[in-house]
Amino acid sequence: MAAPTYVGTVNSFNPHKGWGFIESADAKNLYGSDVFLMKNDLNSFGVSRGDQVSFNVTQSDKGPRATNVKVLTVGPDGLQSFFGELKSFNGEKGFGFITSPASESIFSKDCFVLAGEFGDVYPEQGMHVQFKAKMGERGPVASEVRVLGQPGGFGGKGGQGGFGGKGGFGMSQWDGGFGGKGFGGKGFGVFDGGKGFGGGFDGGKGFGGKGFGGGFDGGKGFGGGFDGGKGFGGGFGGKGGFGGGYDGGFGGGFGGKGGFDGGKGGWGPSEPKESDVFFGTVKSVNEKGFAHIACQSIEKIYGRDMFAHRTSIEEANVQPGQPVSFSVSMGPKGPHAVNIQPFDEQSAGQVFVGQVKTFNETKGWGFINSPAAMQMFKSDIFLHKNELNGKTVSMGDQVSFTVDATGGRASAKNISTGAGGRAPGRN
């Protein structure tokens, strides 16, 4: 007898962690809960909250899990979401190509992408990304690129040595609580494991098999599993350091060197420093006074809006729909917004004057120091070579510019070089 097919709506999905949940009335009537969704079951197709999907269900001791998932939502002009890898990128010409089994099954070729689709992230070959694509006049074109991991994410040499951060609280029954302790594996396994006693799909202490680790995230020694468990963990292949499952342990989450995101060849965008300044809009404030701030840069890092405590909202005296600046602090339950202040978007449109503080010609970006802009944006201003219109700059050059913070960070636009600027071809 064929397994029944359900239709539901994705009510949450974190592309960095690779899982979420599907809401389906029919499935909930039968299984009593939302259905767990793993990125692996999407076959390289991407989803976001609100997308409609069809799926079968398999039952485990942790609850129902979606299988044979098919994304039903298609945007305007056939725009669809995919997971893939930046196959090539020409920094001088400012374009490259993204490869994805799912997009190739539809378009029969790799997707063309411009550097501007990466926001303030410098594109590097091998990056793991989520993107949208549709057929253009000359072939498939990618847009709205979200970087999920730097080159060398799966396997290879992860972060080396050291502690990695303390892991999170986990989410629901799938997360293994506070995560586990233990040493990370060497991480070149089939999916995420290293050597030794793996784990299983859902963690726990049990012994796995030698060789490639057990389950999805097993590492060296006890534990591993989907989201933590005790003992010697794993993570996404960190070499040395303290590992510990998918999200848990001293190497899980976005912590330091070693583990899930840290060190050399890590996985995913770096954790914000408390000195970093972001810009967004207060999205909602509930009856208890807690709020969420919508910010594109934060969305790319965490896959969700930024939580704000009631005290921070009250101190800032801001309302839903109001633009704000803020920094990010890591608390026991995860990241939250601090130093929230109202932000005047209209005043931000003025022309500023400053000096190029740093500029890396190889990577194509740097920062501008401007006292007037610093007073308003509380940080140096990000400068990308795409905004130079073919001109070149060096440290100390005088420039005038406007600032765009709609992407979540203060970025220079409409740049004009002054007396210190150099026209193309000059030494």
C-alpha positions as CSV (number, residue, x, y, z in Angstrom):
1,M,0.0,0.0,0.0
2,A,1.4,3.4,-1.0
3,A,2.2,5.9,1.8
4,P,-0.4,8.7,1.9
5,T,0.7,12.1,0.5
6,Y,0.1,15.2,2.5
7,V,0.1,18.9,1.6
8,G,1.3,21.5,4.1
9,T,3.0,24.8,4.6
10,V,6.6,25.3,5.8
11,N,6.1,27.2,9.1
12,S,9.8,27.4,9.9
13,F,13.1,26.5,8.1
14,N,16.7,27.5,9.0
15,P,18.9,27.0,5.9
16,H,22.1,27.3,8.0
17,K,21.1,24.4,10.3
18,G,19.3,22.6,7.5
19,W,16.0,21.8,9.1
20,G,12.5,23.1,10.0
21,F,8.9,22.1,10.3
22,I,5.9,21.6,8.1
23,E,2.4,22.5,9.3
24,S,-0.3,20.2,7.9
25,A,-3.8,19.8,9.4
26,D,-4.2,16.2,8.0
27,A,-0.8,15.1,9.2
28,K,-1.3,16.8,12.6
29,N,-4.6,15.0,13.1
30,L,-2.8,11.7,12.6
31,Y,0.6,12.3,14.3
32,G,-0.3,15.0,16.8
33,S,2.4,17.5,15.8
34,D,4.0,19.4,13.0
35,V,6.2,17.4,10.7
36,F,10.0,17.6,10.9
37,L,11.7,18.7,7.6
38,M,15.4,18.1,6.8
39,K,17.3,19.8,4.0
40,N,18.5,16.5,2.7
41,D,14.9,15.5,1.9
42,L,14.5,18.6,-0.4
43,N,16.8,17.2,-3.0
44,S,18.6,20.6,-3.4
45,F,15.3,22.6,-3.8
46,G,15.0,25.5,-1.3
47,V,12.1,26.5,0.9
48,S,11.2,29.5,3.0
49,R,8.5,30.0,5.6
50,G,5.1,30.0,3.9
51,D,6.0,27.8,1.0
52,Q,3.6,24.9,0.1
53,V,5.0,21.4,-0.1
54,S,3.7,17.8,-0.6
55,F,5.3,15.0,1.3
56,N,5.1,11.5,2.9
57,V,5.7,10.9,6.5
58,T,7.9,8.4,8.3
59,Q,7.5,8.0,12.1
60,S,10.5,7.8,14.4
61,D,10.8,7.7,18.2
62,K,11.2,11.5,18.1
63,G,8.1,12.2,16.0
64,P,7.0,12.4,12.4
65,R,9.5,13.3,9.7
66,A,8.8,14.4,6.1
67,T,10.1,12.3,3.2
68,N,9.7,12.5,-0.6
69,V,9.2,16.3,-0.2
70,K,8.2,18.3,-3.3
71,V,8.1,22.1,-3.3
72,L,4.8,23.3,-4.8
73,T,5.4,27.1,-4.5
74,V,6.7,28.8,-7.7
75,G,7.2,32.5,-7.8
76,P,6.6,35.0,-10.6
77,D,8.0,34.1,-14.0
78,G,8.9,30.6,-12.7
79,L,11.2,31.9,-9.9
80,Q,12.2,29.0,-7.6
81,S,14.5,28.5,-4.7
82,F,17.5,26.1,-4.7
83,F,20.5,25.1,-2.6
84,G,23.8,24.9,-4.5
85,E,27.4,25.8,-4.7
86,L,29.3,28.7,-6.4
87,K,31.0,26.7,-9.1
88,S,33.1,29.6,-10.5
89,F,33.5,33.3,-10.0
90,N,35.5,35.9,-12.0
91,G,36.3,38.8,-9.6
92,E,37.5,41.1,-12.3
93,K,34.3,40.7,-14.4
94,G,32.0,40.5,-11.4
95,F,30.1,37.4,-12.3
96,G,30.1,33.6,-11.9
97,F,28.0,30.4,-12.0
98,I,26.1,28.5,-9.4
99,T,25.6,24.7,-9.7
100,S,22.7,22.8,-8.2
101,P,21.2,19.4,-9.0
102,A,17.7,20.8,-8.6
103,S,18.2,23.9,-10.8
104,E,20.0,21.8,-13.4
105,S,17.1,19.4,-13.5
106,I,14.9,22.3,-14.5
107,F,17.2,24.5,-16.6
108,S,19.7,21.9,-17.8
109,K,22.7,24.2,-17.1
110,D,24.4,26.2,-14.3
111,C,22.9,29.5,-13.2
112,F,24.6,32.8,-14.1
113,V,25.0,35.1,-11.1
114,L,26.3,38.7,-10.6
115,A,28.5,39.8,-7.7
116,G,25.8,42.2,-6.5
117,E,23.5,39.3,-5.6
118,F,25.8,38.4,-2.7
119,G,25.2,41.6,-0.8
120,D,28.2,42.6,1.3
121,V,29.8,39.1,1.1
122,Y,32.7,38.6,-1.3
123,P,31.9,35.6,-3.6
124,E,34.4,32.7,-3.4
125,Q,34.4,29.6,-5.5
126,G,33.0,26.7,-3.5
127,M,30.6,28.7,-1.3
128,H,27.5,26.9,-0.3
129,V,24.4,29.0,-1.0
130,Q,20.7,29.2,-1.2
131,F,19.4,31.2,-4.2
132,K,16.5,31.9,-6.4
133,A,16.6,31.4,-10.2
134,K,14.5,31.8,-13.3
135,M,15.1,31.5,-17.0
136,G,16.5,34.7,-18.6
137,E,17.1,35.5,-22.3
138,R,20.5,33.8,-22.4
139,G,19.9,31.1,-19.7
140,P,19.0,30.7,-16.0
141,V,19.9,33.7,-13.8
142,A,20.4,33.5,-10.1
143,S,19.2,36.2,-7.6
144,E,18.8,36.8,-3.9
145,V,21.8,34.7,-3.0
146,R,22.2,33.8,0.7
147,V,25.6,32.4,1.7
148,L,25.3,29.4,4.0
149,G,28.9,28.2,4.1
150,Q,32.4,29.1,3.1
151,P,34.4,26.8,0.8
152,G,35.3,23.5,2.4
153,G,32.3,23.2,4.6
154,F,31.6,19.5,4.4
155,G,34.5,17.4,5.5
156,G,38.0,18.6,4.9
157,K,39.7,20.5,7.6
158,G,37.3,22.2,9.9
159,G,38.4,24.6,12.6
160,Q,41.5,23.5,14.5
161,G,41.9,23.1,18.2
162,G,40.4,25.2,20.9
163,F,36.9,25.5,22.3
164,G,34.2,26.3,19.9
165,G,31.4,28.0,21.9
166,K,28.7,26.5,24.1
167,G,26.0,25.2,21.8
168,G,22.4,26.2,22.1
169,F,19.4,25.2,24.1
170,G,18.1,23.2,21.1
171,M,14.6,23.3,19.8
172,S,11.8,20.9,20.7
173,Q,12.4,17.2,20.9
174,W,14.9,17.2,18.0
175,D,17.7,19.2,19.6
176,G,19.1,17.2,22.5
177,G,18.7,20.0,25.1
178,F,21.9,21.9,25.9
179,G,24.0,19.9,23.6
180,G,26.8,17.6,24.7
181,K,30.4,17.8,25.6
182,G,33.4,16.1,24.0
183,F,36.2,16.1,21.5
184,G,35.5,16.7,17.9
185,G,36.3,14.2,15.2
186,K,38.5,14.6,12.2
187,G,35.6,15.1,9.9
188,F,36.0,13.7,6.5
189,G,33.1,11.3,6.7
190,V,30.3,10.7,4.3
191,F,27.9,13.3,5.7
192,D,29.3,14.9,8.8
193,G,31.1,12.3,10.8
194,G,34.7,11.7,11.7
195,K,36.2,8.5,13.1
196,G,35.1,6.3,15.9
197,F,31.9,5.6,17.7
198,G,29.3,7.5,15.8
199,G,25.8,8.1,17.0
200,G,22.6,7.9,15.2
201,F,19.9,10.1,13.8
202,D,18.9,11.4,17.2
203,G,22.0,11.4,19.3
204,G,22.3,9.6,22.6
205,K,25.2,7.7,24.0
206,G,25.2,4.5,21.9
207,F,28.2,3.1,20.1
208,G,28.1,3.6,16.4
209,G,30.5,2.0,13.9
210,K,34.1,2.8,13.1
211,G,35.2,4.5,10.0
212,F,32.9,7.2,8.8
213,G,30.9,8.0,12.0
214,G,27.3,7.1,12.5
215,G,24.1,8.8,11.5
216,F,24.2,12.4,10.4
217,D,26.5,14.1,12.8
218,G,28.5,11.4,14.6
219,G,32.0,12.2,15.4
220,K,34.8,10.5,17.3
221,G,33.6,8.6,20.3
222,F,30.3,8.5,22.0
223,G,27.3,10.7,21.1
224,G,27.1,12.4,17.8
225,G,23.6,12.1,16.6
226,F,21.4,14.7,15.1
227,D,21.5,17.5,17.7
228,G,23.9,16.7,20.5
229,G,24.0,13.8,22.9
230,K,26.8,13.4,25.4
231,G,30.4,12.2,24.9
232,F,32.8,12.7,22.1
233,G,30.9,14.6,19.4
234,G,31.5,15.5,15.9
235,G,29.9,18.6,14.3
236,F,30.6,19.4,10.7
237,G,34.1,17.9,10.6
238,G,36.1,20.1,12.8
239,K,39.6,18.8,13.4
240,G,40.4,18.8,17.1
241,G,38.7,21.1,19.4
242,F,35.6,20.3,21.3
243,G,32.9,19.1,18.9
244,G,29.5,17.8,20.1
245,G,26.7,17.0,17.7
246,Y,24.8,19.1,15.2
247,D,24.0,22.0,17.4
248,G,25.2,21.1,20.9
249,G,28.4,20.9,22.8
250,F,31.4,23.1,23.0
251,G,32.0,23.0,19.3
252,G,28.4,23.3,18.1
253,G,26.5,26.3,16.9
254,F,28.5,29.2,15.6
255,G,31.3,29.0,18.1
256,G,34.9,30.0,18.0
257,K,37.5,27.6,16.5
258,G,36.6,24.1,15.9
259,G,33.1,22.6,15.6
260,F,30.3,23.7,13.5
261,D,31.4,27.1,12.2
262,G,34.7,28.0,13.5
263,G,38.3,28.1,12.6
264,K,39.8,27.4,9.2
265,G,37.4,26.2,6.5
266,G,34.4,26.6,8.8
267,W,30.8,26.5,7.8
268,G,28.6,29.5,7.5
269,P,28.8,33.3,8.0
270,S,30.8,34.4,11.0
271,E,29.1,35.3,14.3
272,P,28.7,39.1,14.7
273,K,30.9,40.9,17.1
274,E,29.2,43.1,19.7
275,S,30.9,46.1,18.1
276,D,29.2,45.4,14.8
277,V,26.2,47.7,14.0
278,F,23.1,46.5,12.1
279,F,20.1,48.3,10.7
280,G,16.6,47.0,10.5
281,T,12.9,47.7,11.3
282,V,11.0,46.7,14.4
283,K,8.7,44.0,13.1
284,S,6.5,43.3,16.0
285,V,6.1,43.8,19.8
286,N,3.9,41.3,21.6
287,E,1.8,41.8,24.7
288,K,4.7,40.9,27.0
289,G,6.9,43.6,25.3
290,F,9.3,41.2,23.5
291,A,10.0,42.2,19.9
292,H,11.6,41.0,16.7
293,I,13.7,43.2,14.3
294,A,13.7,42.5,10.6
295,C,17.2,42.9,9.1
296,Q,18.5,41.4,5.8
297,S,22.1,40.9,7.2
298,I,20.8,39.1,10.3
299,E,18.5,36.9,8.1
300,K,21.6,35.8,6.1
301,I,23.4,34.9,9.3
302,Y,20.7,33.2,11.4
303,G,17.9,32.6,8.9
304,R,15.4,34.6,11.0
305,D,14.6,38.0,12.6
306,M,16.5,39.2,15.6
307,F,14.9,38.8,19.0
308,A,14.8,41.8,21.4
309,H,14.1,41.8,25.1
310,R,11.4,44.0,26.5
311,T,13.9,46.1,28.5
312,S,15.9,46.9,25.4
313,I,12.7,47.9,23.5
314,E,11.5,50.1,26.5
315,E,14.8,51.8,26.8
316,A,14.9,52.6,23.1
317,N,11.2,53.7,23.1
318,V,10.6,52.3,19.6
319,Q,7.4,51.1,18.0
320,P,6.6,48.5,15.3
321,G,7.5,49.7,11.9
322,Q,10.2,52.1,13.2
323,P,13.8,51.9,11.7
324,V,16.5,51.1,14.3
325,S,20.2,50.4,14.7
326,F,21.3,47.7,17.0
327,S,24.1,45.3,17.9
328,V,24.0,41.6,18.7
329,S,24.8,39.9,22.0
330,M,24.9,36.2,22.6
331,G,22.8,35.2,25.7
332,P,22.1,31.8,27.3
333,K,19.2,31.3,24.9
334,G,20.8,32.6,21.8
335,P,21.5,35.9,20.1
336,H,19.5,39.0,20.9
337,A,19.5,42.7,19.9
338,V,21.2,45.2,22.3
339,N,22.0,49.0,22.0
340,I,18.8,49.5,20.1
341,Q,18.4,53.1,18.9
342,P,16.0,54.9,16.6
343,F,17.5,55.5,13.1
344,D,16.6,58.4,10.9
345,E,16.5,56.9,7.3
346,Q,15.9,60.3,5.7
347,S,19.0,62.0,7.2
348,A,21.0,59.0,6.1
349,G,20.6,60.0,2.5
350,Q,22.9,62.9,2.7
351,V,26.4,63.0,1.0
352,F,29.3,62.3,3.3
353,V,33.1,62.8,2.9
354,G,35.7,60.5,4.3
355,Q,39.0,58.6,3.8
356,V,39.5,55.0,2.6
357,K,40.6,53.3,5.8
358,T,41.3,49.9,4.3
359,F,40.8,48.3,0.9
360,N,41.7,44.8,-0.3
361,E,42.0,44.8,-4.1
362,T,42.1,41.0,-4.2
363,K,38.8,40.6,-2.4
364,G,37.4,43.9,-3.7
365,W,36.2,45.5,-0.6
366,G,37.2,47.7,2.3
367,F,36.0,50.4,4.7
368,I,35.7,54.2,4.7
369,N,36.2,56.3,7.8
370,S,34.1,59.5,8.0
371,P,33.5,61.4,11.3
372,A,30.0,62.5,10.1
373,A,29.0,59.1,9.0
374,M,30.4,57.5,12.1
375,Q,28.2,59.8,14.2
376,M,25.1,58.6,12.4
377,F,25.9,54.9,11.6
378,K,28.2,54.2,14.6
379,S,30.7,52.4,12.4
380,D,33.0,52.7,9.5
381,I,31.3,52.4,6.1
382,F,31.6,49.2,4.0
383,L,33.0,49.8,0.5
384,H,32.6,47.4,-2.4
385,K,34.5,47.7,-5.6
386,N,31.2,47.3,-7.6
387,E,30.3,50.8,-6.4
388,L,33.5,52.4,-7.8
389,N,32.4,52.3,-11.4
390,G,35.8,51.1,-12.6
391,K,37.8,53.5,-10.5
392,T,40.5,52.3,-8.0
393,V,41.1,53.5,-4.5
394,S,43.9,53.0,-1.9
395,M,44.2,53.6,1.8
396,G,44.0,57.3,2.6
397,D,42.2,58.4,-0.6
398,Q,39.5,61.0,-0.1
399,V,36.0,60.1,-1.3
400,S,32.5,61.4,-1.1
401,F,29.5,59.0,-0.9
402,T,26.0,58.3,0.3
403,V,25.1,55.4,2.6
404,D,22.6,52.6,2.1
405,A,21.6,50.6,5.2
406,T,18.6,48.8,3.7
407,G,20.7,45.6,3.5
408,G,21.3,45.6,7.2
409,R,24.8,47.1,7.2
410,A,26.0,50.6,6.3
411,S,27.4,50.4,2.8
412,A,28.8,53.2,0.6
413,K,27.0,54.1,-2.6
414,N,27.4,56.8,-5.3
415,I,31.1,57.1,-4.6
416,S,33.2,59.9,-6.1
417,T,36.9,60.1,-5.6
418,G,38.4,63.4,-4.5
419,A,41.9,64.7,-4.7
420,G,43.3,61.4,-3.4
421,G,41.3,59.2,-5.8
422,R,42.8,57.6,-8.8
423,A,41.3,57.3,-12.2
424,P,41.6,54.0,-14.0
425,G,45.0,53.2,-15.3
426,R,46.9,55.6,-13.0
427,N,49.6,54.3,-10.7
